[in-house]
Amino acid sequence: MCGRFAMTKETDELITEFVAEGGDFRNWRPSYNLAPTQTIPVLLEAAKGGAEVVRRLEPARWSLVPTWSKTLKLKYPTFNARSEDLASKATWKGPLKAHRALVPATGYFEWQTFADGTKVPHFIHHPAGEQLMLAGLYSWWRDHTVTDEDPNAWTLTATILTSGAVDELLHIHDRNPVMLPEEWWDQWLDPAVEGTQELVDAAVTAALPVANALEVYEVAPIPFRGNGPALIEPVMALEGTEDWLSTET
């Protein structure tokens, strides 16, 4: 699974990098500790206010809420979506058809569980520092308790796809996010491409080389509220230091 990740680039950098239009990012800052329900940047393609499809980088609530839900907070977790049966699940099959997204990440955290119950956090990223692009889905949720004029009437929500872990990561966890190579970005985002289980399965296969090339190392315990570059430093690099953790959210 993918329950925490880091995204350390400014939105202007991402907009330029992906040749995208930008949304309202007033409430988002680069973070080394993004958790479910927090705001994350997502890359998507859609027609907004017209017939022309444009590529946009938008802030989204990390936990997808389907359009038919009456509440924003669901009783079950939706920050991850299992790729194996995506097209058959009511929560995912609607967004899969044409509301697919990419979630940029510097890297993500995973906890290795030992026989005695101890859980040790690790940071997983590209060894050359390249951006990871995690396959995702998005959905616009409408709050019907307010009027259309209310700025909070619509909330963009998103989820990250996961698949069975590759052998190189299996000792850490049995799942990993689906990380798409660049040659797959356009196809995954294109709303004219029908989202089917076959498309998902092909995307998972295409993502294998990316996952196989990642670097993994142990990091210090990660508090729920905490931020700063030290969170993604190897444990060995932090030995003997003090006051390394920022408490900013």
Backbone bond lengths (Angstrom), bond angles and torsions (degrees), N, CA, C in turn:
res aa  C-N    CA-C-N  psi(-1)  N-CA   C-N-CA  omega(-1)  CA-C   N-CA-C  phi
1 M - - - 1.455 - - 1.514 109.55 -
2 C 1.299 116.37 172.10 1.458 121.94 177.74 1.518 106.89 -133.82
3 G 1.337 116.71 100.96 1.455 120.58 -175.83 1.513 114.24 -112.74
4 R 1.311 118.05 -7.76 1.461 123.27 174.76 1.526 108.49 -148.82
5 F 1.322 116.66 138.61 1.459 118.48 174.86 1.523 110.62 -150.43
6 A 1.321 115.16 167.92 1.463 121.60 179.41 1.517 109.93 -112.68
7 M 1.312 116.51 138.37 1.461 122.71 173.43 1.519 106.23 -136.05
8 T 1.338 116.84 101.92 1.460 121.01 -167.99 1.523 114.29 -103.40
9 K 1.323 117.87 0.24 1.470 119.68 178.57 1.522 110.94 -87.94
10 E 1.335 114.82 149.39 1.460 120.61 173.16 1.524 109.12 -71.47
11 T 1.322 116.45 153.13 1.466 119.64 -178.58 1.527 112.03 -63.51
12 D 1.327 117.72 -34.91 1.466 119.64 178.29 1.522 110.79 -60.79
13 E 1.343 116.39 -38.35 1.459 120.05 177.48 1.527 110.78 -62.64
14 L 1.328 116.08 -43.40 1.456 120.75 -177.98 1.524 111.35 -68.19
15 I 1.323 116.77 -40.72 1.465 120.78 179.13 1.519 110.21 -61.09
16 T 1.327 116.38 -42.85 1.465 120.90 178.21 1.522 111.15 -66.87
17 E 1.326 115.83 -44.51 1.462 120.94 -177.33 1.516 112.21 -61.24
18 F 1.332 116.89 -39.33 1.460 120.40 -175.57 1.524 112.92 -102.29
19 V 1.341 117.43 9.05 1.466 122.68 178.91 1.529 108.77 48.54
20 A 1.316 114.39 58.80 1.468 120.55 -175.12 1.521 110.89 -124.25
21 E 1.326 115.38 159.68 1.452 120.69 169.52 1.526 108.06 -83.89
22 G 1.312 116.58 153.56 1.464 119.76 -175.56 1.511 113.59 -107.92
23 G 1.327 116.27 146.25 1.459 122.10 176.11 1.519 111.10 -94.30
24 D 1.319 116.33 -162.33 1.462 122.81 -177.24 1.529 109.53 -87.67
25 F 1.340 117.52 102.16 1.455 122.05 -176.95 1.530 112.34 -107.18
26 R 1.325 117.44 28.03 1.461 119.85 -177.51 1.528 112.47 -60.81
27 N 1.335 117.41 -30.42 1.460 120.76 -175.90 1.524 112.90 -102.84
28 W 1.320 117.28 21.87 1.465 119.65 179.56 1.511 110.75 -131.13
29 R 1.331 116.02 138.79 1.454 122.96 175.17 1.523 108.30 -132.58
30 P 1.331 117.56 154.55 1.467 119.04 174.47 1.521 109.69 -52.07
31 S 1.324 116.28 141.51 1.463 119.95 -174.04 1.523 110.94 -142.09
32 Y 1.327 115.11 146.71 1.457 121.97 175.34 1.526 111.03 -100.05
33 N 1.332 116.88 6.12 1.461 119.74 -173.67 1.523 110.61 -153.36
34 L 1.318 116.44 67.88 1.464 121.08 -179.97 1.523 109.76 -87.14
35 A 1.324 116.15 130.95 1.460 122.61 -176.99 1.526 110.05 -123.01
36 P 1.334 117.71 159.74 1.464 121.06 178.53 1.529 112.67 -51.90
37 T 1.313 115.19 143.33 1.473 129.27 -177.17 1.527 112.28 78.70
38 Q 1.339 119.12 -9.08 1.450 119.80 173.77 1.529 109.99 -78.57
39 T 1.323 116.18 169.09 1.458 121.61 -179.40 1.519 110.76 -83.74
40 I 1.326 115.83 129.99 1.462 122.15 178.65 1.529 109.16 -129.55
41 P 1.340 118.65 154.85 1.467 120.18 174.91 1.522 110.46 -83.08
42 V 1.321 116.90 136.49 1.463 121.19 176.16 1.526 109.15 -129.73
43 L 1.304 114.95 142.57 1.462 122.16 177.64 1.517 108.36 -99.97
44 L 1.334 117.03 128.81 1.466 120.64 -179.04 1.518 109.89 -146.86
45 E 1.318 115.41 166.82 1.462 121.92 175.20 1.515 108.66 -127.56
46 A 1.324 116.79 127.70 1.460 120.72 -178.97 1.521 108.81 -165.16
47 A 1.322 115.60 164.87 1.463 121.89 174.86 1.521 107.70 -90.95
48 K 1.311 116.61 125.31 1.457 121.18 -179.05 1.518 109.16 -125.76
49 G 1.325 115.41 108.35 1.449 119.75 -179.58 1.514 113.85 73.04
50 G 1.315 117.21 18.52 1.461 120.43 179.75 1.514 110.31 -179.01
51 A 1.320 115.42 179.54 1.462 120.18 -175.49 1.521 112.81 -85.28
52 E 1.336 117.42 -17.13 1.454 120.54 -175.54 1.521 111.14 -79.60
53 V 1.316 116.29 129.76 1.457 121.46 177.26 1.519 109.09 -80.67
54 V 1.317 116.98 129.35 1.458 121.72 179.62 1.530 109.72 -126.74
55 R 1.321 115.48 154.20 1.467 121.30 176.49 1.521 108.01 -91.23
56 R 1.329 116.39 128.93 1.456 120.83 -176.64 1.526 110.72 -133.18
57 L 1.311 115.13 148.93 1.457 121.89 169.79 1.517 105.89 -106.05
58 E 1.320 116.93 118.09 1.456 121.50 -173.82 1.533 111.18 -125.19
59 P 1.329 117.48 147.91 1.461 120.04 172.35 1.527 109.77 -78.74
60 A 1.320 116.88 134.60 1.468 120.56 -177.83 1.525 110.52 -135.19
61 R 1.306 115.22 152.97 1.462 121.27 173.36 1.518 107.70 -80.18
62 W 1.334 116.53 123.24 1.463 120.40 -175.80 1.520 110.58 -78.68
63 S 1.263 117.17 90.93 1.471 130.11 175.46 1.512 105.88 158.51
64 L 1.324 116.31 104.15 1.460 120.77 -173.31 1.524 111.80 -68.33
65 V 1.322 114.81 133.82 1.463 121.54 176.09 1.518 107.64 -118.46
66 P 1.336 118.18 116.59 1.472 119.85 -178.63 1.520 111.73 -64.66
67 T 1.325 115.67 154.64 1.460 120.83 -175.74 1.521 112.71 -60.14
68 W 1.344 117.20 -27.37 1.453 119.77 -175.79 1.530 113.43 -84.13
69 S 1.319 117.67 -5.20 1.456 120.10 -179.71 1.530 110.77 -71.65
70 K 1.318 117.09 140.15 1.459 121.45 178.72 1.526 112.38 -83.68
71 T 1.338 116.83 -17.13 1.458 120.78 -177.85 1.525 110.61 -129.07
72 L 1.334 115.26 153.61 1.462 120.37 178.54 1.522 111.03 -76.62
73 K 1.325 116.53 -32.53 1.460 120.83 179.87 1.527 109.51 -95.50
74 L 1.330 115.66 116.99 1.460 121.15 -178.72 1.526 110.83 -93.52
75 K 1.332 115.78 163.46 1.459 120.92 -179.35 1.529 112.08 -84.14
76 Y 1.327 117.02 -8.39 1.460 121.35 -178.45 1.531 109.05 -129.94
77 P 1.337 118.80 151.01 1.468 121.24 -176.81 1.525 112.05 -72.11
78 T 1.316 115.61 138.45 1.473 120.73 179.89 1.521 111.76 -133.60
79 F 1.340 117.41 21.73 1.463 118.93 178.26 1.523 111.40 -78.97
80 N 1.337 117.11 -19.03 1.462 122.84 173.22 1.518 109.80 -124.26
81 A 1.336 116.44 152.03 1.466 122.17 177.29 1.522 108.39 -132.89
82 R 1.321 116.98 124.14 1.463 120.97 179.36 1.522 109.47 -68.68
83 S 1.314 116.83 126.13 1.455 121.22 -175.76 1.524 113.02 -70.97
84 E 1.342 117.76 -27.38 1.463 121.06 -171.12 1.529 114.24 -60.72
85 D 1.327 117.60 -35.11 1.474 119.85 -177.26 1.521 111.37 -129.62
86 L 1.308 116.20 35.00 1.463 121.81 -173.33 1.522 112.68 -58.95
87 A 1.335 116.75 -43.74 1.461 120.87 -173.06 1.521 113.11 -72.64
88 S 1.328 118.08 -12.97 1.462 120.32 -176.76 1.523 113.40 -102.21
89 K 1.320 118.05 -2.42 1.455 121.65 -177.68 1.528 110.86 -99.11
90 A 1.318 115.94 133.31 1.466 120.85 -175.23 1.524 112.90 -58.81
91 T 1.317 117.47 -35.95 1.463 120.47 -177.97 1.522 112.36 -68.06
92 W 1.341 116.71 -32.35 1.461 120.88 -171.10 1.524 114.91 -103.50
93 K 1.331 118.11 -28.97 1.465 118.98 -169.03 1.523 113.47 -65.15
94 G 1.317 118.04 -30.62 1.465 119.94 176.56 1.522 111.95 -66.96
95 P 1.345 118.66 -56.69 1.467 120.14 177.97 1.529 113.41 -59.58
96 L 1.324 117.53 -32.99 1.458 120.64 -178.29 1.525 111.92 -58.92
97 K 1.327 118.39 -35.07 1.460 121.64 -174.60 1.525 112.52 -57.45
98 A 1.330 117.91 -45.11 1.463 119.27 -176.46 1.525 113.72 -150.07
99 H 1.328 117.99 -1.97 1.462 121.49 -178.35 1.526 110.42 -109.32
100 R 1.326 114.90 65.82 1.459 121.06 178.76 1.530 109.18 -101.80
101 A 1.311 116.22 147.95 1.458 121.05 -174.64 1.521 110.50 -138.39
102 L 1.313 115.02 168.26 1.457 122.32 171.41 1.523 107.86 -123.01
103 V 1.311 115.83 136.45 1.460 121.30 -179.84 1.532 107.90 -111.61
104 P 1.329 118.66 111.28 1.467 120.06 179.19 1.525 111.12 -72.36
105 A 1.324 116.59 139.58 1.460 121.41 -179.17 1.521 110.49 -145.14
106 T 1.318 116.06 139.72 1.454 121.17 172.55 1.522 109.65 -72.38
107 G 1.314 115.94 -32.23 1.452 123.69 178.83 1.524 108.54 172.74
108 Y 1.319 116.59 175.50 1.459 119.00 -179.80 1.521 110.32 -136.07
109 F 1.348 114.86 162.16 1.457 121.89 -178.95 1.527 110.56 -103.11
110 E 1.307 115.29 145.27 1.460 120.74 172.61 1.524 108.30 -143.81
111 W 1.329 115.04 148.76 1.453 120.90 -176.75 1.527 110.33 -108.28
112 Q 1.322 115.94 124.70 1.461 122.00 176.25 1.528 108.06 -87.12
113 T 1.326 116.77 124.78 1.468 121.68 -178.41 1.525 110.50 -101.04
114 F 1.338 116.18 128.62 1.455 121.63 -179.87 1.527 110.83 -100.42
115 A 1.317 116.29 169.71 1.470 121.83 -174.39 1.516 112.62 -57.91
116 D 1.336 118.34 -32.42 1.465 121.27 -178.99 1.519 112.91 -83.90
117 G 1.339 116.85 5.42 1.457 121.06 178.58 1.524 114.20 92.17
118 T 1.325 116.96 -6.64 1.460 120.44 178.49 1.526 110.75 -64.92
119 K 1.322 116.01 136.26 1.460 121.17 178.03 1.524 109.41 -118.36
120 V 1.324 115.49 123.63 1.463 121.55 -176.35 1.523 109.48 -113.77
121 P 1.338 118.12 122.46 1.472 120.11 -178.25 1.533 112.46 -76.34
122 H 1.321 114.76 144.55 1.459 122.38 175.98 1.521 108.57 -131.16
123 F 1.334 115.27 150.76 1.459 120.40 174.63 1.524 107.98 -107.71
124 I 1.331 116.29 131.84 1.459 122.82 -174.92 1.529 107.95 -120.67
125 H 1.331 116.57 124.35 1.460 120.16 -174.07 1.520 109.43 -157.52
126 H 1.328 114.78 173.46 1.462 119.74 177.14 1.525 108.28 -78.00
127 P 1.325 118.95 130.81 1.477 120.64 -176.31 1.518 114.37 -61.66
128 A 1.333 117.28 -24.10 1.464 120.74 179.28 1.523 112.01 -92.12
129 G 1.326 116.79 3.66 1.457 120.66 179.32 1.510 114.58 79.77
130 E 1.324 117.52 11.42 1.466 120.30 179.91 1.531 110.97 -68.97
131 Q 1.316 114.27 149.15 1.455 121.13 179.41 1.528 110.85 -65.62
132 L 1.334 117.03 135.24 1.457 120.87 171.14 1.520 108.31 -92.01
133 M 1.326 116.20 140.07 1.461 120.78 177.21 1.524 108.05 -118.06
134 L 1.313 115.71 106.33 1.448 122.08 -174.51 1.531 110.02 -88.36
135 A 1.324 116.56 128.87 1.464 120.88 178.42 1.524 109.58 -66.58
136 G 1.327 115.67 134.99 1.457 119.49 -178.89 1.515 112.37 -147.04
137 L 1.307 114.88 179.82 1.461 123.49 174.60 1.526 107.36 -129.74
138 Y 1.334 115.66 155.71 1.465 118.22 176.19 1.520 110.56 -134.18
139 S 1.332 114.97 161.28 1.460 121.45 178.87 1.525 108.84 -152.80
140 W 1.331 116.03 136.78 1.463 120.81 174.05 1.521 108.48 -90.71
141 W 1.341 116.19 121.90 1.468 120.46 179.89 1.525 109.49 -103.59
142 R 1.327 115.67 132.13 1.478 121.86 -178.12 1.513 110.42 -103.34
143 D 1.341 115.61 124.99 1.463 121.57 175.69 1.522 107.96 -86.86
144 H 1.316 116.68 105.28 1.461 120.89 -175.85 1.526 113.47 -81.28
145 T 1.332 117.05 4.08 1.472 119.64 176.46 1.526 111.52 -87.97
146 V 1.344 117.17 -5.30 1.467 120.68 179.50 1.519 109.17 -125.38
147 T 1.321 116.33 167.14 1.461 121.69 -178.82 1.526 111.06 -82.01
148 D 1.313 116.24 166.91 1.464 121.03 178.25 1.521 112.17 -61.79
149 E 1.323 116.81 -26.71 1.458 120.61 -178.05 1.525 112.35 -76.40
150 D 1.301 117.27 -16.06 1.469 120.98 -179.48 1.529 109.16 -67.96
151 P 1.337 118.61 128.27 1.475 120.50 -179.23 1.527 113.25 -64.33
152 N 1.322 117.43 -16.40 1.466 121.28 179.47 1.526 113.02 -100.22
153 A 1.339 116.19 14.59 1.464 119.37 -177.18 1.533 111.78 -65.41
154 W 1.331 116.27 -33.95 1.461 120.54 -178.05 1.525 110.41 -118.83
155 T 1.331 116.11 138.45 1.458 122.35 176.89 1.519 108.80 -128.36
156 L 1.324 116.13 124.99 1.461 120.27 174.90 1.526 108.22 -82.61
157 T 1.332 116.38 127.81 1.460 121.20 -178.91 1.529 109.12 -125.07
158 A 1.329 116.81 155.21 1.471 119.82 -175.14 1.519 111.80 -149.17
159 T 1.329 114.88 157.53 1.462 121.88 175.78 1.521 109.06 -133.36
160 I 1.335 116.08 161.35 1.464 122.89 178.86 1.522 109.03 -114.35
161 L 1.337 116.71 131.26 1.465 121.60 -179.74 1.528 110.72 -75.87
162 T 1.332 115.64 144.59 1.463 121.03 174.38 1.524 109.73 -126.46
163 S 1.328 114.87 159.41 1.463 121.48 176.71 1.517 107.91 -141.17
164 G 1.336 116.44 174.59 1.450 120.00 175.56 1.520 110.06 -60.42
165 A 1.326 117.16 138.84 1.461 120.95 -175.32 1.531 111.56 -65.73
166 V 1.321 115.47 143.76 1.465 120.50 173.22 1.524 108.32 -70.87
167 D 1.324 116.93 161.24 1.466 121.22 -175.69 1.527 112.19 -55.87
168 E 1.329 117.49 -37.69 1.458 121.54 -176.90 1.527 112.61 -66.04
169 L 1.344 117.68 -20.95 1.469 121.56 -178.42 1.528 113.11 -112.38
170 L 1.318 116.65 -3.19 1.459 120.74 -172.67 1.526 112.75 -64.28
171 H 1.335 117.64 -28.00 1.462 119.68 -179.80 1.529 111.67 -71.40
172 I 1.332 117.11 -16.21 1.460 121.29 178.47 1.524 110.54 -91.44
173 H 1.331 116.43 -48.64 1.471 121.29 -178.01 1.517 108.60 -160.45
174 D 1.334 116.26 156.55 1.469 119.14 -176.90 1.531 113.76 -86.90
175 R 1.348 117.33 2.31 1.460 121.69 177.08 1.518 108.98 -131.61
176 N 1.333 116.10 151.71 1.462 120.25 169.58 1.524 109.10 -143.27
177 P 1.338 117.84 154.96 1.468 119.44 177.71 1.522 110.81 -65.18
178 V 1.321 115.64 154.93 1.471 121.38 177.29 1.521 107.45 -84.71
179 M 1.338 116.35 111.38 1.462 122.52 -174.67 1.524 109.58 -107.85
180 L 1.320 116.12 107.88 1.464 119.73 -171.43 1.521 112.92 -84.13
181 P 1.338 117.18 138.94 1.465 121.03 173.93 1.529 109.36 -72.81
182 E 1.336 116.77 161.20 1.464 121.34 -173.74 1.520 112.99 -58.70
183 E 1.324 117.33 -34.15 1.468 119.18 -178.38 1.530 112.49 -67.65
184 W 1.310 117.40 -8.97 1.460 121.42 178.79 1.522 113.44 -102.32
185 W 1.317 118.97 -10.10 1.454 120.99 -173.25 1.523 112.43 -60.40
186 D 1.334 117.13 -48.80 1.469 120.24 -176.13 1.518 111.36 -61.99
187 Q 1.313 117.02 -44.35 1.460 120.50 -178.21 1.527 111.14 -65.24
188 W 1.320 116.81 -41.24 1.462 119.70 -178.05 1.525 111.55 -66.51
189 L 1.339 116.85 -37.36 1.460 120.62 -177.18 1.524 113.24 -80.54
190 D 1.308 118.52 -26.13 1.462 122.85 -172.13 1.534 111.35 -62.39
191 P 1.342 118.70 112.46 1.462 120.74 -179.50 1.525 113.31 -68.65
192 A 1.344 117.33 -13.99 1.465 120.37 177.57 1.519 111.52 -78.67
193 V 1.325 117.51 -15.88 1.461 122.08 176.31 1.520 108.33 -85.56
194 E 1.313 117.07 120.92 1.458 120.63 -177.55 1.524 110.53 -70.12
195 G 1.323 115.29 128.27 1.447 120.13 179.14 1.524 111.63 -80.63
196 T 1.300 116.68 113.72 1.463 122.68 179.67 1.530 108.62 -125.51
197 Q 1.322 116.09 169.86 1.455 119.02 175.85 1.524 110.88 -64.52
198 E 1.314 116.84 -31.57 1.465 120.96 177.28 1.530 110.58 -63.08
199 L 1.332 116.97 -40.28 1.463 120.75 177.75 1.527 109.95 -63.61
200 V 1.318 116.51 -43.56 1.465 121.05 179.71 1.521 110.61 -62.20
201 D 1.325 116.40 -46.52 1.466 120.28 -179.02 1.528 111.40 -61.09
202 A 1.335 115.96 -39.83 1.464 119.92 178.66 1.528 110.66 -67.24
203 A 1.324 116.75 -37.25 1.460 120.82 178.46 1.524 110.83 -64.85
204 V 1.327 116.96 -41.58 1.465 121.43 178.22 1.527 110.43 -60.59
205 T 1.323 116.27 -43.13 1.466 120.27 178.08 1.525 111.24 -63.58
206 A 1.334 116.30 -42.30 1.467 120.76 -179.98 1.526 111.74 -65.22
207 A 1.324 116.31 -26.00 1.464 121.00 -177.46 1.524 113.55 -80.88
208 L 1.316 118.10 -14.04 1.468 120.90 -174.87 1.531 113.54 -57.34
209 P 1.348 119.46 -46.34 1.470 118.40 179.92 1.524 113.56 -60.04
210 V 1.338 117.34 -33.33 1.466 120.48 178.65 1.526 109.84 -65.29
211 A 1.330 116.13 -48.17 1.463 120.46 -179.32 1.523 111.50 -63.50
212 N 1.325 117.02 -36.90 1.461 120.98 -178.90 1.524 112.94 -67.76
213 A 1.327 116.94 -20.58 1.470 120.86 -175.41 1.527 113.13 -95.75
214 L 1.334 118.66 2.01 1.461 120.99 -173.37 1.522 113.11 -77.54
215 E 1.319 115.10 155.16 1.460 122.85 175.87 1.528 109.14 -102.14
216 V 1.326 116.65 141.51 1.468 122.25 -178.49 1.519 109.05 -129.57
217 Y 1.326 116.97 134.16 1.466 119.82 171.94 1.530 109.92 -150.84
218 E 1.321 115.02 156.23 1.459 121.48 -179.40 1.522 110.22 -73.13
219 V 1.339 115.06 142.08 1.462 121.59 175.62 1.521 109.27 -124.71
220 A 1.319 116.00 169.66 1.454 121.07 179.95 1.529 110.54 -69.42
221 P 1.358 118.27 159.41 1.465 120.49 176.91 1.521 111.66 -51.89
222 I 1.337 115.63 140.13 1.458 120.95 -174.07 1.530 110.06 -107.98
223 P 1.328 118.06 111.66 1.463 120.05 177.77 1.517 110.67 -72.12
224 F 1.333 115.58 154.88 1.463 118.32 179.91 1.521 110.23 -60.88
225 R 1.323 116.74 -44.74 1.462 121.23 176.53 1.520 107.92 -104.73
226 G 1.283 116.32 106.75 1.454 121.66 -178.82 1.504 108.93 178.80
227 N 1.321 116.35 147.84 1.450 119.41 -177.71 1.525 109.15 -153.70
228 G 1.303 115.70 173.04 1.450 120.33 178.74 1.510 112.23 120.32
229 P 1.337 117.16 154.95 1.473 122.08 -176.19 1.515 114.39 -61.64
230 A 1.337 118.69 -22.32 1.466 120.38 -179.85 1.522 111.79 -64.75
231 L 1.329 117.32 -20.73 1.465 120.35 179.97 1.518 111.96 -62.89
232 I 1.330 117.56 -26.81 1.468 119.67 -177.89 1.532 112.07 -107.17
233 E 1.339 116.69 13.55 1.457 121.05 176.52 1.526 110.06 -85.94
234 P 1.334 117.82 143.92 1.469 119.50 175.66 1.526 110.76 -59.85
235 V 1.328 116.77 147.60 1.459 121.70 -179.38 1.522 111.46 -52.46
236 M 1.310 118.37 -42.44 1.457 122.21 -177.35 1.527 111.68 -59.49
237 A 1.337 116.01 -32.95 1.462 119.94 -177.78 1.518 112.19 -73.55
238 L 1.353 117.60 -17.12 1.456 121.41 -176.50 1.519 113.15 -98.85
239 E 1.308 118.31 -7.97 1.454 120.80 -177.23 1.526 110.43 -62.28
240 G 1.336 114.45 131.63 1.454 120.18 178.49 1.506 114.52 86.38
241 T 1.337 117.84 0.11 1.459 120.15 178.37 1.518 110.31 -97.69
242 E 1.318 116.47 160.35 1.462 122.07 179.22 1.521 109.10 -134.45
243 D 1.338 114.20 155.33 1.466 120.75 175.79 1.526 112.23 52.24
244 W 1.351 115.14 43.32 1.468 119.22 -176.84 1.513 113.79 -88.53
245 L 1.335 117.00 -11.65 1.458 120.00 -172.31 1.509 111.75 -104.45
246 S 1.327 116.39 125.68 1.459 121.35 171.97 1.510 109.26 -80.73
247 T 1.329 117.39 143.04 1.470 121.35 179.31 1.518 111.10 -96.55
248 E 1.315 117.70 9.24 1.468 120.02 178.22 1.508 109.35 -68.71
249 T 1.329 117.11 143.10 1.455 121.30 178.78 1.518 109.59 -93.40
